[in-house]
Amino acid sequence: MQPIHSFSYSDDLRQAIHANVQQFQDKRQLADDLKMAAVAVTIFEHDSDAAVIVTKRSPRLKEHTGQWAMPGGRVDAGENAIEAALRELREEVNLELSEDQVLGTLDDYVTRSGYVITPVVVWAGIDDQHLHPNPDEVASIHPFTFDELIREDSPNLESIPESDKLVLSMNYIEDRIYAPTAAMLFQFREVAIEGRATRVLDYDQPVFAWR
């Protein structure tokens, strides 16, 4: 695994990210009585450079309304994590991609709300103009640029009285994105961009995300 220093959206960048993700020994978690889910860590072009799709969840949703997220959801019967992540991309941001555009997977993350989430890294091959939110699920679509992902003031690690684990968040513009989304973004940064085999399962979520 090698760190990446140029974030220009190009085939060279795609190959470098693919190599780092493929060399990483990702870990699966036993589902037991938990629900399986997947998210798409989707790399697209923003102002000629690379960015990851983040969304604001629609106020029409029953859970986690208005929170930052990546396209994703439950794995349906008969699906695997990759198929679910690609379906959620289609349903949430109207982006139709094939399994050929998947670069690999990161570690499963177990949430307080009862899910095992598999992050699927996808190369979209498109820019901002091709993304259109489904208003039933997504209020808006935003670029989390690679330059922002590697900010030195991120991640934040906080202690809370309800947990013996540190809560992880990532700074984003003038806001913060919290785990579980932040944990998966942080691991993507560490593995795909920085070339480090960093684990994130032991980072916790804020109490508002436990439900």
C-alpha positions in Angstrom: 0.0 0.0 0.0 1.3 3.4 -1.0 0.2 6.9 -0.1 -1.4 9.0 -2.9 -0.3 12.6 -3.3 -2.1 13.8 -6.5 -5.9 13.9 -6.4 -6.5 14.8 -10.0 -9.4 12.7 -11.2 -7.7 10.3 -13.6 -7.2 6.7 -14.4 -3.9 6.8 -12.6 -5.8 7.7 -9.4 -8.3 5.0 -10.0 -5.5 2.4 -10.3 -3.7 3.7 -7.2 -6.9 3.5 -5.1 -7.7 0.1 -6.5 -4.2 -1.2 -5.6 -4.4 0.1 -2.0 -7.9 -1.2 -1.4 -7.1 -4.6 -2.8 -4.0 -5.0 -0.7 -5.9 -4.2 2.5 -7.1 -7.2 4.4 -10.6 -6.2 5.1 -12.5 -7.9 7.9 -16.1 -9.2 8.0 -18.2 -9.3 11.2 -20.7 -12.0 12.1 -24.2 -10.8 11.7 -25.8 -13.0 14.4 -29.1 -11.2 15.1 -27.9 -7.9 13.5 -29.2 -6.6 10.1 -26.9 -6.5 7.1 -26.3 -3.2 5.3 -24.0 -1.7 2.8 -22.9 1.8 1.8 -21.2 3.0 -1.4 -18.0 5.0 -0.9 -18.4 6.6 -4.3 -15.5 8.4 -5.9 -16.5 11.0 -8.5 -15.1 14.2 -10.1 -15.5 17.6 -8.5 -13.7 20.6 -10.1 -11.3 18.2 -11.8 -10.3 16.6 -8.6 -11.5 13.5 -6.7 -14.3 13.5 -4.1 -16.6 11.1 -2.2 -20.3 11.4 -2.4 -21.9 12.4 0.9 -25.6 13.2 1.3 -28.0 14.9 3.6 -30.8 12.5 4.6 -34.3 13.5 3.6 -36.6 14.8 6.4 -39.2 12.4 5.0 -37.3 9.4 6.4 -38.3 7.8 9.7 -34.7 7.4 11.0 -31.6 9.7 11.2 -33.4 12.5 9.3 -31.1 15.3 8.2 -27.9 13.5 9.1 -24.9 13.2 6.9 -24.6 9.8 5.2 -23.3 8.0 2.2 -25.7 6.2 -0.2 -26.6 2.9 1.4 -29.1 0.8 3.2 -30.2 -2.8 4.1 -29.0 -5.8 2.1 -32.2 -7.3 0.7 -32.8 -11.1 0.5 -30.8 -12.6 -2.3 -28.3 -9.7 -2.5 -24.7 -9.4 -1.4 -23.2 -6.2 -0.1 -21.9 -5.1 -3.4 -25.3 -5.5 -5.1 -27.0 -3.7 -2.3 -24.6 -0.7 -2.5 -25.0 -0.4 -6.2 -28.8 -0.6 -5.9 -28.8 2.1 -3.2 -26.7 4.4 -5.5 -29.4 4.0 -8.1 -32.2 4.5 -5.7 -30.8 7.5 -3.8 -28.8 9.5 -6.3 -30.0 8.0 -9.6 -26.5 6.7 -10.4 -26.4 3.4 -12.4 -23.1 1.7 -12.0 -21.8 -1.9 -12.7 -19.8 -4.3 -10.6 -16.9 -3.6 -12.9 -16.6 -0.2 -11.2 -16.2 -1.6 -7.7 -12.7 -1.2 -6.4 -13.1 -3.4 -3.3 -14.5 -3.3 0.2 -13.4 -2.0 3.6 -14.0 -3.4 7.1 -17.5 -4.1 8.3 -18.7 -1.6 10.9 -21.1 -2.6 13.6 -23.6 0.1 14.7 -25.4 0.7 17.9 -28.7 0.6 16.0 -28.3 -3.0 15.1 -26.6 -3.1 11.7 -23.4 -4.6 10.2 -22.4 -2.2 7.5 -20.0 -3.2 4.6 -18.4 -0.2 2.9 -18.1 -0.8 -0.9 -15.6 1.4 -2.7 -16.8 2.5 -6.1 -15.3 4.5 -9.0 -18.1 6.4 -10.5 -16.4 7.9 -13.6 -18.8 11.0 -13.6 -18.8 14.5 -12.3 -21.3 16.5 -10.2 -23.7 17.2 -13.1 -24.7 13.5 -13.3 -26.0 13.3 -9.7 -29.7 13.8 -9.0 -31.1 13.1 -5.5 -34.3 11.1 -4.9 -36.2 13.5 -2.7 -37.8 10.6 -0.8 -34.4 9.6 0.6 -31.9 12.4 -0.1 -32.3 16.1 0.6 -29.0 17.0 -1.1 -25.7 15.6 -2.5 -22.3 17.0 -1.6 -18.6 16.4 -2.5 -16.3 15.4 0.3 -13.1 16.2 -1.5 -9.9 14.2 -0.9 -8.2 17.5 0.2 -10.8 17.8 2.9 -10.5 14.1 3.8 -6.8 14.5 4.7 -7.2 17.7 6.8 -4.8 17.6 9.7 -7.6 18.7 12.2 -9.6 15.5 11.4 -10.7 13.1 12.8 -11.9 14.3 16.2 -12.0 11.8 19.1 -14.3 12.5 22.0 -15.0 10.7 25.3 -18.6 10.4 26.4 -20.0 9.1 29.7 -22.2 6.5 28.0 -19.3 4.6 26.4 -15.7 3.4 27.2 -14.9 3.9 23.5 -13.9 7.2 21.8 -16.5 8.7 19.5 -15.1 9.6 16.1 -16.1 12.4 13.8 -14.7 14.0 10.7 -14.7 17.8 10.0 -16.5 18.7 6.9 -16.6 22.3 5.7 -18.1 24.1 8.8 -19.8 21.0 10.2 -19.0 17.5 11.6 -19.9 14.1 10.2 -20.1 11.5 13.0 -19.7 7.7 13.0 -20.8 5.4 11.6 -20.4 7.5 8.4 -17.3 9.2 9.7 -15.7 5.9 10.7 -16.0 4.6 7.2 -14.8 7.8 5.6 -11.8 7.8 7.9 -10.9 4.3 7.1 -11.3 5.1 3.4 -8.9 8.0 3.9 -6.4 5.8 5.7 -6.5 2.8 3.4 -7.2 4.2 0.0 -5.4 7.6 0.2 -2.8 7.3 2.9 -1.9 3.7 2.3 -2.3 2.7 6.0 -4.1 -0.4 7.3 -6.1 1.4 10.0 -9.0 -0.3 11.8 -12.1 1.6 13.0 -14.4 -0.9 14.6 -13.4 0.2 18.1 -14.6 3.8 17.5 -18.0 4.6 18.8 -21.0 6.7 17.7 -22.6 9.6 19.4 -25.7 8.8 21.5 -28.1 10.4 19.0 -27.0 7.7 16.4 -27.6 4.8 18.8 -31.3 4.5 17.8 
